[in-house]
Amino acid sequence: MTGGRGRRIGVALLVSGPVLVAAYALAGRTAVHQAAEAQARGPRWEGGRIDADGLTSLGVDAWRVVALTALVVGVAALAYLVIGPLLGRGGRGRTFLLVLSGFLIVPYALGCAVAFVNPPRLLGGLYQAADFVAGLPAWQPATAFLLPAAGLAQAVGLALTARRRPAEAPRTPLREEEPRPAS
């Protein structure tokens, strides 16, 4: 793989991080909306506040946790998107960028942990809203895997874009081979 091709693949992987985080947020919003509709239509619904988007109070709280998780991880993903190409340039500041990229794994890891706890299901249990929990789509727990996938893609992308190009050896003029004496 040539340096230019590897760098382009690395940038594409870096871009996939924020895209996967946005997909997590969108899928979370869709799942919470479906669960809130099921809660409002369920037999245990006692009436309550439903906002303009059709979310119940529980739906709003669940969406806020999902959105905050996506925001924290998304900011880290955008930071990696900026750091990757800067590391590839070399020069001054490379050590600082490497240290910063090491610290940015903390919000990524925390976001992944929160996503795997499954806040909509957890909040539904805390609110004792069985209709909300039953209304969550079957695919909703799998959305948590989008965040580690984003992190892994960006880690590979960072490694590909941060690689230094090998210094080219000075070109020596080619000598023509001397004719060998006939024996």
Secondary structure in CASP SS format (residue, H / E / C, confidence):
PFRMAT SS
TARGET T0000
AUTHOR 0000-0000-0000
METHOD secondary structure of the structure
MODEL  1
M C 1.00
T C 1.00
G H 1.00
G H 1.00
R H 1.00
G H 1.00
R H 1.00
R H 1.00
I H 1.00
G H 1.00
V H 1.00
A H 1.00
L H 1.00
L H 1.00
V H 1.00
S H 1.00
G H 1.00
P H 1.00
V H 1.00
L H 1.00
V H 1.00
A H 1.00
A H 1.00
Y H 1.00
A H 1.00
L H 1.00
A H 1.00
G H 1.00
R H 1.00
T H 1.00
A H 1.00
V H 1.00
H H 1.00
Q H 1.00
A H 1.00
A H 1.00
E H 1.00
A H 1.00
Q H 1.00
A H 1.00
R H 1.00
G C 1.00
P C 1.00
R C 1.00
W C 1.00
E C 1.00
G C 1.00
G C 1.00
R C 1.00
I E 1.00
D C 1.00
A C 1.00
D C 1.00
G C 1.00
L C 1.00
T E 1.00
S H 1.00
L H 1.00
G H 1.00
V H 1.00
D H 1.00
A H 1.00
W H 1.00
R H 1.00
V H 1.00
V H 1.00
A H 1.00
L H 1.00
T H 1.00
A H 1.00
L H 1.00
V H 1.00
V H 1.00
G H 1.00
V H 1.00
A H 1.00
A H 1.00
L H 1.00
A H 1.00
Y H 1.00
L H 1.00
V H 1.00
I H 1.00
G H 1.00
P H 1.00
L H 1.00
L H 1.00
G H 1.00
R H 1.00
G C 1.00
G C 1.00
R C 1.00
G C 1.00
R H 1.00
T H 1.00
F H 1.00
L H 1.00
L H 1.00
V H 1.00
L H 1.00
S H 1.00
G H 1.00
F H 1.00
L C 1.00
I H 1.00
V H 1.00
P H 1.00
Y H 1.00
A H 1.00
L H 1.00
G H 1.00
C H 1.00
A H 1.00
V H 1.00
A H 1.00
F H 1.00
V H 1.00
N C 1.00
P H 1.00
P H 1.00
R H 1.00
L H 1.00
L H 1.00
G H 1.00
G H 1.00
L H 1.00
Y C 1.00
Q C 1.00
A C 1.00
A H 1.00
D H 1.00
F H 1.00
V H 1.00
A H 1.00
G H 1.00
L C 1.00
P C 1.00
A C 1.00
W C 1.00
Q H 1.00
P H 1.00
A H 1.00
T H 1.00
A H 1.00
F H 1.00
L H 1.00
L H 1.00
P H 1.00
A H 1.00
A H 1.00
G H 1.00
L H 1.00
A H 1.00
Q H 1.00
A H 1.00
V H 1.00
G H 1.00
L H 1.00
A H 1.00
L H 1.00
T H 1.00
A H 1.00
R C 1.00
R C 1.00
R C 1.00
P C 1.00
A C 1.00
E C 1.00
A C 1.00
P C 1.00
R C 1.00
T C 1.00
P C 1.00
L C 1.00
R C 1.00
E C 1.00
E C 1.00
E C 1.00
P C 1.00
R C 1.00
P C 1.00
A C 1.00
S C 1.00
END
